[in-house]
Amino acid sequence: MSLRDKSAVVTGGSRGLGLGLVEALVAHGARVTVVARSAAALDSVRARLGVATISADVTDETAAHRILEASCAHTSWR
């Protein structure tokens, strides 16, 4: 299965297992939006991997809606 031009949202993607998943998705050509709480960590991931980033706490329902809206804007999801 090819991931080229597929879209993915990874929560907790600024470090650890989440970051590893982001790296793998990018390596396989996916368009990735990374969500994490730390803006500084996200800046580093964005600069290194060229992904879209959103600083948010995914446990907050309002933030979850914002993440979905922003993700749709960065991808072809509509």
Residue, then its C-alpha position, 0 to 999 in steps of 0.5 A: m500500500s502506497l502512502r504517497d499523497k495520503s493524509a495523516v494526523v498524528t497526535g503526540g507526534s513531537r517525540g517518542l513513538g509518535l515522532g517515529l510514526v511521523e518520520a515513517l509516514v513522511a518517508h513514505g510520502a504521506r502529508v502529515t499534520v502533527v499535533a502536540r502541546s509543546a509549540a517549541a517541540l513542534d517548531s523543531v519537527r516542522a523545520r526538520l520534516g516539513v510537516a504541518t503542525i498544530s499546538a493543542d491539547v487533544t483532550d480538550e473538545t474545542a481543540a479537537h474541533r480546531i485540529l479537525e478544521a486545520s487538518c482539513a485546510h492543510t489536506s484534501w479532506r473535505 
